[in-house]
Amino acid sequence: MNESFEQAVEDVKVLKQRPSYGVLSDVYGLYKQATVGDVNIGESPSAAGSTWTGIRSPRAAGLLQAGWERPGFFDIAGRGKWDAWKGKKGLSKEEAMVAYIDLVEDLKERFGFPDIM
């Protein structure tokens, strides 16, 4: 399984055409779920039972880098990646690997794949 997954990770990088952002979002979410597991970044500090007394913002406190919350409104790419990963929550790493491999095989058919690597 791991060899097939690793091959799929390499294959998706060399598709002849670039898939849409929606498809790439699925690829990203499955990859993160397969390699890390459930999203390990909380939605808000209150979800962790913390308060921000005396702190201007989580960003100013350096807590975003520590994984305290979903990326902010202006971080469109980061937010999209987080949402894609969060959408795969509950899949086991093995299930995510299988889904990732299947998705990449479908993308190779739809978007083209070089015959010779």
N, C-alpha and C positions, 0 to 999 in steps of 0.2 A: 504494500500500500504506500509506504513512504517513498519508494522509488518512483511510482506512478505519479504521486503528488508532486515530488520535486521536478519531474519531467514536465508536468502540466504548468508549474510555475515558470519554467523556462520557455515553454511553448507559447504561452499567452503574451510574452514579450515580443514575439516576432511575427504576429499576425500581419497579413498583407494590408489589411485595412484596420483603422482604429474604430472599435465599437463606441457606441454612445456612452455618455456619462452614466446613464442609468444602468447599463450593462456593466460598465467598469465598477460601479458602486457595488453591484452584486459580487463581482470578482473580489473586490477588496474585503467586503464583509465576510465572505466565506473564507478567504485567506486568513484574516485575523482570528476568526472563530476556530479554524483548524490549527493554527499555530499557538494561540494564546488561550483560547476558551472564551467564556462569557466576558463581555465588556467589563473592564476593571476600572472604569472611570465613572464616578457617581454623577447623577444629574444636577445635584445642587448640594451646597454645604449643609443645608438643613436636613437633607436625607441622611447625612452622616451624624446628625445630632449636634453639629457645631453652630456657633454663632460668630458674627463678625464684629463684635464689640471692639471699638477702637481701631479697626482696620478699614482703610478707605475702600478697598475692593480686594477680591481674591487675587486678581492679576497683580496688583501692587504688592501684595503679600508674597507673591511668588508661588501661590498654591496651585495655579493652573498647571504649572510644570510638574507639580507633585501629583497630579491626577485627581483634583478635587471635583471638577465639574465638566460638563459638556462644553465644547468650544463656543465662544460667544457669537452673537448675531453677525458680526462683521467678518468672522472667520468662516466664510462660506464653504471652502474646501474642507477644512477641519470638521465642520459641523456635518457635512455630507458623509464624510468617512465615518464619523462617530455614529450617525444614524444608521448607516449601512451595517456596521458591526453590531450595533444594538439590536437591529432587526433579525439577526441570526442567533440571538440569545436563546439558550436552551438546547441547541444542537450540540451533540457530543463532538469532540475533536474528530473522531473517526467519521461520523455522519457528515461533518463539514468537509472533510477531505474528499469523500466520495462525491458529494455535491459539486465541489470545486472541479474535480477531474471531469465529471460529466458535463459541466458548464463549459470548460475549456475545449472539450471534444466537439461540442456543439458550435462553439465560436470558430474553431478551425474550419468547420464545414461552411459556416455562414460568411466568414470574413477572409477566408483563404489562408493557406499556410505554405511556406516555402517547401519545395520537394527535397531540396538538398540543404542540409545545415552545415 
